[in-house]
């Protein structure tokens, strides 16, 4: 079941490729490496879906910028509603 993931101040949703497909038609292909993944992470600030490996690598270099918060929140709220996360 899709769920919110806590990481710094970022808004992130963990979901399966099947949940991604049902919610919004996404194919479960990592936006970073291009490989299919059974599970992944929607990173709202970038509007991207990453496989676990790429997500882990992104976490090592991620920096939070408060000026991106409005766009991040809008993206997150849109996808959270599609996944049924309230």
C-alpha positions in Angstrom: 0.0 0.0 0.0 1.3 3.4 -0.9 2.6 5.4 2.0 4.3 8.7 2.9 8.0 8.4 3.5 9.8 10.7 6.0 13.1 12.1 4.8 14.3 15.5 6.0 11.5 18.0 4.9 10.9 16.3 1.6 7.4 15.0 0.6 7.9 11.4 -0.8 5.5 8.6 -1.5 6.6 4.9 -1.6 4.5 2.7 -3.8 4.6 -0.4 -6.0 4.8 -0.2 -9.8 1.3 -1.6 -9.9 0.0 1.1 -7.6 1.7 3.7 -9.8 0.1 2.2 -12.9 -3.4 2.1 -11.4 -3.2 5.6 -9.9 -1.8 7.5 -12.9 -0.8 5.1 -15.7 2.9 5.3 -14.9 4.9 2.3 -16.1 7.1 1.7 -13.1 10.3 2.7 -14.9 12.8 4.7 -12.8 13.1 8.3 -14.0 16.9 8.2 -13.2 18.3 5.0 -14.5 15.5 3.9 -16.8 15.2 0.4 -15.3 11.9 -1.2 -14.3 11.3 -1.6 -10.6 8.6 -3.4 -8.6 8.7 -0.7 -5.9 9.7 3.0 -6.1 9.6 6.4 -4.6 7.8 9.5 -5.9 9.8 12.5 -5.0 7.4 15.4 -5.2 9.9 18.3 -5.4 11.3 16.8 -8.6 8.1 15.2 -9.8 10.1 12.0 -10.4 9.7 8.3 -9.6 13.0 6.5 -8.5 13.8 2.8 -8.0 15.2 2.0 -4.5 18.9 2.1 -5.7 18.5 5.6 -7.3 16.4 6.8 -4.4 19.2 5.8 -2.0 21.8 7.6 -4.1 19.6 10.7 -4.4 19.2 10.8 -0.6 23.0 11.1 -0.2 23.1 14.4 -2.2 19.6 15.8 -1.7 19.4 19.4 -0.4 16.1 21.0 0.7 15.3 24.4 -0.7 12.4 26.2 1.0 11.7 28.2 -2.1 10.6 24.9 -3.8 8.0 24.1 -1.1 4.9 25.5 -2.9 5.6 23.4 -6.1 6.5 20.3 -4.0 3.3 20.6 -1.9 1.1 21.0 -5.0 2.8 17.9 -6.7 2.5 15.9 -3.5 -1.1 16.7 -2.8 -2.1 15.8 -6.4 -0.4 12.4 -6.3 -1.3 11.7 -2.6 -5.0 12.0 -3.6 -4.5 9.6 -6.5 -2.9 7.1 -4.1 -5.5 7.6 -1.4 -3.0 9.1 1.1 -4.6 11.6 3.3 
